[in-house]
Structures are given as C-alpha cells and as structure tokens.
Amino acid sequence: MALYGAVSSLRDITRLLEISMTVLSEPLVAPKYGKWTQLVLGLICMASISSPQYVWTLLTRPLTEKLGVGLAELQVTFSLLIILQTFFSPFQGRLVEKFGPRLLISIGTILAGFSWVLSAHINGLTALWLVYGGMGGLGTGIVYIGVVGLMVKWFPQQRGFAAGAVAAGYGMGAILTTFPISLSLGSYGLEQTMTVYGIIFALVGFLASQGLKLPPTAAPQPASQNVAQSAKQFTSREMLRQPLFWLMFAMMAMMSTSGLMVTSQMAVFADDFGISKAVVFGMAALPLALTIDRFTNGLTRPLFGFISDRYGREKTMFIAFALEGVAMTLWLACSDDPMLFVLLSGVVFFGWGEIFSLFPSTLTDTFGSKHAAANYGWLYISQGIGSIFGGPLAALLYQHTQGWHVVFSCAIALDFITAGLALLVLKPWRARFISKHS
C-alpha cells in the first residue's frame, strides 16, 4: 500500500526505458569527441545525480513529518543510498567496462532521477528505503563509478585533476538546486518539488551521457612524469590480495565517516545550534551554508587533484585531511555564531571533498588503469561504510549523549588520524610497492 501512489509512475519509467534502449542501440552521430569534451559531459552527468545526496538534509524535516518517523530511522534511507551506491560499485564497474559507459551511465541517470519522482508519492518508510535509498543508490553508483573510471583512462597524465573535475560535478551540482529546492519545498510542498526536480535530473543526465565513450586504444598516452605509477595492471582479484589496498580502504572509510556525518546531519545540528532561523548577508543561514558547501566541496576536488599531480598524493592528503580536522574543531567552538558557522562550514567541506580525487588517482597510480572502474568500485565501498557510521550511528550517538560534542570529537579524531597515516604509513609503503612493480 505504501507504493500505491507511485505505481502509475512505473509505467512512465518503463516507456522511457524502452525509448532509451532504442536510442542507445543507434550509433552515436558525432563520435569524434575529444578528452576535454568527455570531461565536460562527465561533469554534467555527475551534477545530475548530486542532489539525492547533497540536498538530502533539506528533505529530512518534511519527510519525518510526512511519514511520522524519528530521525535515526529516516537516516537509514541516506545510508542505503550510499551503501547501494558503493557496495555494488565493483559489479557496476565491471558492467561499464563490458558494455561501455554510454549505455550504463544512461541507465544510471534515469534510475537516479526517477527515484525522486517515485519517492514523492510514497507514504511508508520501507518504501522510501527501497525507492530513494535502493533505486537511487544503484543509479548514482553506476554513474559515479562509470564516469570516474572513464576519466582516469582519458587523462593518464592528469588523473588527479580529471577525477577531481568530474567529482566536482557531483559535489557542486547541488549549488544550482539547493536554494530552488529549499524555496520550492516551502511554496509547493514535498511531493511537487521532488517530482519536478526528479524529471529534470533524469533528462539532463540522460542527454549528457549520450556523448560518452572509451578512449582509443591504438595510441595510449604516456603516464605522468610527476607521480610514480606502477607498470603492472592489477585485476581486482590481484588488488584485493594486497594489504596496501586495505590501508587505502580504511583511510577513505575514516574520511567518509567524518564528511558524511556533516552532510547527512547538518540541518539537524544547525537547528540545535540555533542557526537554522538565522540570517547571514541577507539570506537564510542554512541554505546559504549548504550552497557555499557545495561550491567548496566541488572546488577542492580538481584543485587538490591538480596539486597532487605535481607534488605527490600523500603530501596533499596530509594537508587536506588536517585542514578538515582544524576546521571542524573551530566550527564546533564557534557553533553559536551564525556568520562563522556559515563560513567555517565551507572550510570543512573544502577539507573533505578532495578524497574523491586523491583516492581514485592514487589507486590507479598504484594498481594500473586497465581495470580502473572495477578497481575503484572496490575502494568506493568504503564510502558506504562511512555512511553507516556518519549517518544512523552518528544520529544514535547524538540521541544517546544528548549533544553533538562527542559526535564531532570522533569525526575530528578520524581526520587527524588519517592525515598522519597518509604521510607516515601510506607514502613509504606505496613507494616500495611501486618500485617493486615498475
């Protein structure tokens, strides 16, 4: 019964998928797209799937009121979104490599967009888990893994920048939608807002994905001269046997926990801190902070990726991860000041978002580019682990302690521990590993 209101939309999705498969079976009209065009198209695809994660915090209050559930139960939806986005990513990466980026990424954008359309018409928590978390997570996972895996193949000399640029589309795409969705929720309500924007997301992503393709294999480009890269092309099975991979996995999981705690809970602790009703620079503080966050979260990805291409992955990790730890410490200390809350939130996201350029480029440098999409799919599971600790478990810890100080303290500790691991453990270990396989 919870899905009753969404049944009619399934027919529309079926018809759209039939049309999509017909279109995708035809040859691309303009096949000579270069790598920079591929980068732009990939960025647009990523932007089209960003709102389900990064605008989620605006939906938590309306959804808890509509469904009559608690925050911890509702946050399971967010965790499912990330878990399905990440835990199936190795399989999704294999599919992208087997059937090509155009087909799989097209399907992913449609699934992600219409997860909003269906979620607008449901009236039960379980249905929300299945549609928003399950369907949306699978769709966004296909697009994310497919686009990042494609870019590290097109840009062997600029992997950090390329991975960061398309990841910026995922981090910054919600800039265009945060204020409109916030205003639409107040003016038109939850159902109409999610329906309209879901259709827009699906359409934009589907159209952009039609130009994606693999790079030519006849003339491979030389690897970067600034960053050490392994000569061996590891399969996923071979990579999973390397302890070095599991160090990277643990580090990304710790950083994901810290960042996703903020992403999923920000509207709640902003309300507790008395910020949600404040006005900064003539604008509502929370939507302004979220918009600034989307910008800095996107900017940091190509910027730190660019820096890492020239000065080394691990040094860049240390600086960025320590920056987030410092910023979160100051953020908590200044939580009662609306202006500082808004400004420091941008710095926090600036110190977190670069994990989506530094880790995929480091992984590809270490284990090769031939199986880049599938290999990164395995590493990307760490994001799902982070969503569990940063989402419902952080909410439960907040409810148990009746405050945010313990939650923030755990996140800050993870930031500094990961920064130390990057410089003291990952750097020398990876140097020995690449020297052995060069």
Disulfide bonds with the S-S distance in Angstrom:
none
